Amino acid sequence: MISNTIHAAAAPTTGRIKRPAGALLAALLPFAALVYPFLATAQEADGQRLFRQRCATCHNIEPGQNKMGPQLLGIIGRVAGSVEGANYSGAMQSSGITWDRQSLDTFLAAPRQMVRGTRMTVSVPDAAQRAAIIDYLESQSPD
């Protein structure tokens, strides 16, 4: 008995068009401008979600609304330990930190390493999550 089966592995591969990966990227690049605003909105939403999950138990972004930790509205450019009515550790009050993106990133990665004696116990080890939270805080304007 003779078999007429042709195995797929033996089938010819002619007719395929091979393009460099860069050609596909170049073809899709014009669409990135259309998608970018949606990505920025998604990143802000991700930062807001992460803030609610990781920070909102102890912090608020409402002016004058401190919780266990100080309200974080307008934190960029603010001196650490300076929010009226917030319950700070002596270590935070005497830290001399003025919050910017880099100091917030370092603090969120390991609060007790940056400010020995801080009451902050939550860290955010993932750099992308820290960036999203900082972006969200930065987007919240006290005005």
CORDA-V394849 format. One record per backbone hydrogen bond with DSSP energy under -0.5 kcal/mol. NH is the residue of the N-H (numbers start at 1). CO is the residue of the C=O. E is the energy in kcal/mol with one decimal. If there is no record, write none. Layout:
BEGIN
nh:NH co:CO e:E
nh:NH co:CO e:E
END
This chain:
BEGIN
nh:7 co:5 e:-0.6
nh:10 co:7 e:-1.1
nh:11 co:7 e:-0.6
nh:11 co:8 e:-1.1
nh:16 co:13 e:-1.0
nh:18 co:16 e:-0.6
nh:19 co:17 e:-0.6
nh:23 co:20 e:-1.2
nh:24 co:20 e:-0.9
nh:25 co:21 e:-1.9
nh:26 co:22 e:-2.7
nh:27 co:23 e:-2.0
nh:28 co:24 e:-1.8
nh:29 co:25 e:-1.7
nh:30 co:26 e:-0.5
nh:31 co:28 e:-1.3
nh:32 co:28 e:-0.7
nh:32 co:29 e:-1.4
nh:33 co:29 e:-0.7
nh:34 co:30 e:-0.5
nh:35 co:31 e:-1.6
nh:36 co:32 e:-2.5
nh:37 co:33 e:-0.5
nh:38 co:35 e:-0.9
nh:39 co:35 e:-1.8
nh:40 co:36 e:-2.6
nh:41 co:37 e:-2.0
nh:42 co:38 e:-2.2
nh:43 co:39 e:-2.6
nh:44 co:40 e:-2.2
nh:45 co:41 e:-2.4
nh:46 co:42 e:-2.4
nh:47 co:43 e:-2.5
nh:48 co:44 e:-2.5
nh:49 co:45 e:-2.6
nh:50 co:46 e:-2.8
nh:51 co:47 e:-2.5
nh:52 co:48 e:-2.5
nh:53 co:49 e:-2.4
nh:54 co:50 e:-3.3
nh:55 co:51 e:-2.5
nh:56 co:51 e:-2.2
nh:58 co:55 e:-1.6
nh:59 co:55 e:-2.1
nh:65 co:62 e:-1.8
nh:66 co:64 e:-0.7
nh:67 co:69 e:-2.5
nh:69 co:58 e:-2.8
nh:72 co:60 e:-3.4
nh:74 co:140 e:-0.7
nh:75 co:72 e:-1.6
nh:77 co:99 e:-3.8
nh:78 co:75 e:-2.3
nh:80 co:97 e:-3.2
nh:82 co:79 e:-1.0
nh:86 co:83 e:-1.9
nh:88 co:86 e:-1.1
nh:93 co:89 e:-2.2
nh:94 co:90 e:-2.0
nh:95 co:92 e:-1.2
nh:99 co:78 e:-2.8
nh:99 co:97 e:-0.5
nh:104 co:100 e:-2.5
nh:105 co:101 e:-2.3
nh:106 co:102 e:-2.5
nh:107 co:103 e:-2.5
nh:108 co:104 e:-3.0
nh:109 co:105 e:-1.7
nh:110 co:106 e:-1.5
nh:113 co:110 e:-1.1
nh:114 co:110 e:-1.7
nh:115 co:111 e:-2.7
nh:118 co:115 e:-2.1
nh:124 co:108 e:-3.4
nh:125 co:123 e:-0.5
nh:127 co:125 e:-0.6
nh:130 co:126 e:-2.3
nh:131 co:127 e:-2.5
nh:132 co:128 e:-2.1
nh:133 co:129 e:-2.4
nh:134 co:130 e:-2.7
nh:135 co:131 e:-2.8
nh:136 co:132 e:-2.3
nh:137 co:133 e:-2.7
nh:138 co:134 e:-2.8
nh:139 co:135 e:-1.8
nh:140 co:136 e:-0.9
nh:140 co:137 e:-0.8
nh:141 co:139 e:-0.8
END
